[in-house]
Amino acid sequence: MGGEIVDEAVQAAPAPPLRGLVGRYTGYRQRGMPPARHRGLPSPWLTLIITLDEPLSIAAHPDPGAAPGDYATLLGGLHLTPALIEMPGRQSGIQVAVSPLGARVLLGLPAGELAAADVHADDVLGADVREVHERVREAPDWAARFAAVDDWLLRRMSRHEAAHPIATPVADAWHLLLSAHGLLRIDSLAAETSVSERHLRNRFRTEIGLTPKAAARVIRFDRTRRRLASRPDAIDLAQLAADCGYADQSHLDREFSTLAACTPTNWLAQEHQNIRSGHHPPA
């Protein structure tokens, strides 16, 4: 039916051996929606997108020097500015949230090599990403699609079994930042992990893709915007700022303007339809 409207968003946990390396799978399918532009915001997860029926169109990357383009599969690292994604009313795919601690095991390289980058996934992961792309497209439902991604990542994990997840102190520091919602001074973080601030900063940038200070900002921002999306009509921005560790609402506005290139109010207005429907466009 030409006028049919479809707006699906389905989340699933990865297979048990992948947990801790992969956060979640999000399947999405939209049809008949008004054209829009979505902001792919900074988050503590690397992004792997495997499309279904049409490519993902990136209008602007976190790296301003990268050209716009269409992607059948996309791999993106941690970043401090948004990507701009064209949503022409039709889009579908699976988004895989990959922990930077799992990059060496699942992707075969440290997350730092993907910092601020969005690339064609097969340029990094090789031809087998095209195989899983076909399997996902042929699968009859979301459960089968997620199972195909599970199988593919488990095979990659086996292939890279000699590349262990990031060892301490970087892994310890990352977990401490996550558990503190980004609200931990870097000198305290270095003391907790028994290394110098300089050593931690250099190792962190190599393995994660951001400095500890930048990572803390992204973790805090990600928590804030999720809280904002959970209650878009009843949120008190001043209270949100206080709850999430900002000095005041002006501080929150400034940080949002830096990391999202818009204010919290403008972001809510732009993402209104996605938030209302519970839809999770590519991040």
N, C-alpha and C positions, 0 to 999 in steps of 0.2 A: 504494500500500500504506500503510495507516494507520500501521503501526509503523516505517516506513522512517526511518532516520537519515541525514541529509545534513550534511556539514560541509566546505565548500569554501572555499579561500582561494587566489586566483590573483593574482599581481603582474605588471605589465607596465610597460615604459618608454614615455613619450609619444613622439609623432612628433619627429624630430630638431629642427625649428624651435622646439619647445616646451621642449626640454631646457635646464635652467638656470632656467626659469620654473616648470616643473612637475617635481616629483621623481619621482613614480611614480603608477600607478593600482593600486588593490587591489580586486579583486572578491571578494565574500563571499556565501555562501549557507548558511544553517543551517535544518534541519528536524528535528523530533523530539528536540531537545536539552532538558535540564532548564532551567526558568526561572532566570534569574540577573540580576544587575545589574553592568554593566561601568563602569569608570572611564575616561572620556576624558581622558587626562592632558595636561598642558602639553607642547608640542613646538615646534620651530622652523618648523613648517609651518602655513599656513592650511588649514582643512579644508573641502572641498566634497564633499557626499554626495548622490548621486543614487540613490534607492531603486528596487527592482524590484517586488516583490510586496506589500509591506506598508510602512507608514510607519515612520520612526524615532521612537521614543518617548523623549523627554528628561524625566527625572524631576527633575533639578536642573541649572541652568546655572552656568557660572563666575560670571556676574553673579547674585547671590542675589536680586535684585529681579525677575528675569525669571520668568515663569510657566512651569510645565511644559507640554509640548504634544507633538503629533505632527507630523512633518515629512515631506512627500514629497520635498523637496530642502532641504538645509541648508547654510548658509555660516557658518563660524566663524573668528574671528580668533585671534591669539595671546593666551594667558591664563596666569594664575599659580595657578589652582585648578582642580580637575577638574570635568568635567561627569559626571553620573550618567545612564547609559543603561539603560533597561529592555530586557531580552532575554527575551521570553516563550517562547522555544523555536523561534521562526520569525523570521528576518530575512534580508534580502538587499539587495544594492546595490553601488555602486561608490564608493569613497572616492578623491578626488583630492587629493594633497598639493601645495599651491600655495606657492611661495616668496613671502615678503613682497616680494621684489624684483620679482616679476611681477604684483603686484596691480593697478598702474595699467594695465598693458598688457592683462591678461586680464579683470580685473573692472571696470575703469573708475574706480577710486578707490584712494587709498592704503590700505595695510593698517592704518594707525592708526585709520581710521574704523570698523574692525571689532574693535578691541581689546576683549577680554573678552566679546565678544558671540557668540551663536548666533542666526541669523535664518533665516526662510524665504528661500531663495535667490532666488526670483522677486521678492521685495520689493526686492532690490538689482540683480539682473541682468536683470530684465524678463521679458517673455513668452517669449523664445527659450529660457529654461531649461526651460519646459514642453515645448517642441518636442524638445529633446534627451532629456528624461525619457521621452517617448513612444517615441523612436527606440531608446533603450536597452532599454526594456521589450519592444519588438517584435523585437529582435535575437535570432538563434538561438543564439549562443554567446558566450563571453567575448571572443574575438578581435573579433567584430563589434561588441560593446558598447564595447570600448575604441576601436575605429575610429570609432564614432559620437561619442565624447567628443573624440577627436583632431580630427575635422572641425569640431565645434562650437567648440572652443577656437581652432583656427586661424582660423576666420571672425571670432571675437571679437578676436583679435590683429590681424587685418587692419583691422578696424573702428576699433581704438584705436591704429593705427600712429603717430599723432602723439604719443601719450603714451609716451615712451620709458621703458625701465626706469630705476629710481632711479639718479641720477648720484652720483659721488663727492661728499662723503666717506662718505655713509651706506653705499653699496654696498661700498666698500672696507672699511669698519669691520665690516660684516656678514660679509664673506668672511674677514676676519682672525679674527673670533670663532669662526666655524665651523671654520676650519683649526686653531685652537688648542683646540678642544673646550670653549670657554668659559673657558679658563684664561689670561686676559690682563687685566692691570690696566687700568682705564679711563683713567688718566693716560697709560699707554703706548699705548693705542688712539688717544687724541686726538693724541699726538705722532706716531704712525705716519701719521695722516691729515692732519696739519698744520692742525688746527683746535683751538679751545679746548674744554675739557670741557663747558662750558655750551652752546656752539653744537652740539656733537655730541649732547649729551643731548636738546636741544629738537628737532633735526632727526630724530633717531632715533625719538623718541616719535611724531612726526607720521607718519613714513613706515613704520615697522615696527610700532608699537603698544606697544612696551615701551621703557624706558630701556636704554642699553647694559649697565648692571649687571644689570638684570632679565633681559635677553636672554641674558647670559652664564650666569646661573643656570639658565635653561631649557635651553640647549644642553648644559650639563654634566649636568643631570638626565636629559635624553633619552638621552644616551650611556650613562649609568649604568644606567637601567632596561632598555635594550636588552641591555647586557652581562649584567644580572641574568637576563633572560628566556632568554638563549642557553644558560645552564648552571644551571638552577634547582635541580638536586640536588647540584651540586658547587661552588657559589660560596662563597668565603670573604669575608664582608662586610667584615671589617677590611682585607683586601687590596684588595677592590673600592674601598673608600673611598680608600685610598692611591693606587691606579691612576688614579682619576678626579678627583683633586685636592681631596678633602675632608681636613680636619685629622685626623679619626679616624672610627671607626664611629659615635660619638655624633653627630658633625656630619652624617654621611650620614643617620642616622635622623631628625634634626631637619628636614633639608631635605626628605626624603621626606614627613614628616608635614605640612609646609607646602604642598608642591606637589601631593601625591597624597592628602592627608587620611588617610593610613594609613602604617604602617611598611613597609619593604621586605618583611619576612617575611609580613605580612598581605596585601600586594598579591600576592605569589606564590601564597598560598593561595587568594585570591579569583579569580585569573586562571588557576588551575591547568589547567582544561580547554582554554582558548584557547591557552595556551603549549604544552601537550602536542601539540595537533593542528596547531600552526603557523597557527592561525586568527588573523585580524587584524580584530577588531570595529571599528566606527567609533571613531576616536580623539577 
